């Protein structure tokens, strides 16, 4: 009986975790930015050779739920959060490419 309860608990937990995961093909929209919404494409980042854990770790984005980490341009320009890669070396520089991320709706 204990084994059945344990197996059911593991199944329920793994199903809940899978439901929270964002597939690489999904695009998230962060629409609170004054300069325009930021569209994050999991597909673009996966194609560039990155995995979820490259960004979702204790140093960069510790939580995987959208909106659970406050993202600021000050932090990005300081080389934190998105700026860890978007520094002009690893990926395009955030400071010089505002419109590549921010899109104002017409």
C-alpha positions in Angstrom: 0.0 0.0 0.0 2.8 2.4 0.8 4.4 1.7 -2.6 1.2 2.5 -4.4 0.8 5.8 -2.5 4.4 6.7 -3.2 4.1 5.9 -6.9 0.9 7.9 -7.2 2.5 10.8 -5.4 5.4 10.8 -7.8 3.1 10.6 -10.8 1.0 13.5 -9.6 4.0 15.6 -8.8 5.7 14.9 -12.1 2.5 15.7 -14.0 2.1 19.0 -12.1 5.7 19.9 -12.9 5.3 19.1 -16.6 2.2 21.2 -16.7 4.2 24.2 -15.4 7.0 23.8 -17.9 7.1 26.1 -20.9 7.9 24.2 -24.1 10.7 25.6 -26.3 8.2 26.4 -29.0 6.2 28.8 -26.8 6.5 32.6 -27.0 6.0 34.6 -23.8 4.9 38.2 -23.8 6.0 40.6 -21.2 3.7 43.6 -21.7 4.5 45.9 -18.8 7.5 47.5 -20.4 7.1 51.2 -21.2 9.1 50.9 -24.4 6.7 48.2 -25.7 6.0 44.5 -25.0 8.9 42.1 -25.0 8.3 38.8 -26.8 10.5 35.9 -25.5 10.7 33.1 -28.0 11.8 29.8 -26.6 12.3 28.5 -30.1 14.8 31.3 -31.0 16.8 30.6 -27.9 16.7 26.8 -28.4 17.8 27.2 -32.0 20.7 29.4 -30.8 21.9 26.4 -28.7 20.5 27.3 -25.3 18.5 25.1 -22.9 16.1 26.3 -20.2 18.6 25.6 -17.5 21.1 28.0 -19.1 19.0 30.9 -17.8 16.7 29.3 -15.2 19.3 28.8 -12.4 20.0 30.4 -9.0 22.1 33.2 -10.5 19.9 34.4 -13.3 16.2 33.5 -13.2 15.7 31.2 -10.2 12.0 30.8 -10.7 10.4 29.5 -13.9 7.0 31.0 -13.5 6.4 34.1 -15.7 6.3 37.3 -13.7 8.0 35.8 -10.6 11.3 37.6 -11.3 11.3 41.4 -11.7 13.4 42.2 -14.9 14.8 45.7 -15.2 16.9 47.4 -17.9 19.2 48.6 -15.2 20.0 45.0 -14.3 20.2 43.9 -18.0 22.7 46.8 -18.8 24.7 45.7 -15.7 25.2 42.3 -17.3 22.5 40.5 -15.2 19.4 38.6 -16.3 19.1 38.9 -20.1 22.2 41.0 -20.1 24.4 38.1 -19.2 24.2 37.0 -22.8 22.9 40.2 -24.6 26.1 42.1 -24.1 27.2 42.3 -27.7 29.6 39.4 -27.4 27.5 36.2 -26.9 24.4 37.8 -28.4 23.3 41.2 -29.7 23.8 44.0 -27.2 20.6 45.0 -25.4 21.9 48.6 -25.1 22.1 49.1 -28.9 19.2 47.0 -30.0 16.1 48.1 -28.1 13.6 47.3 -30.9 14.8 43.7 -31.3 13.1 42.9 -28.0 10.6 45.8 -27.4 7.7 46.0 -29.8 5.1 48.8 -29.6 1.7 47.7 -30.7 0.0 49.8 -33.3 
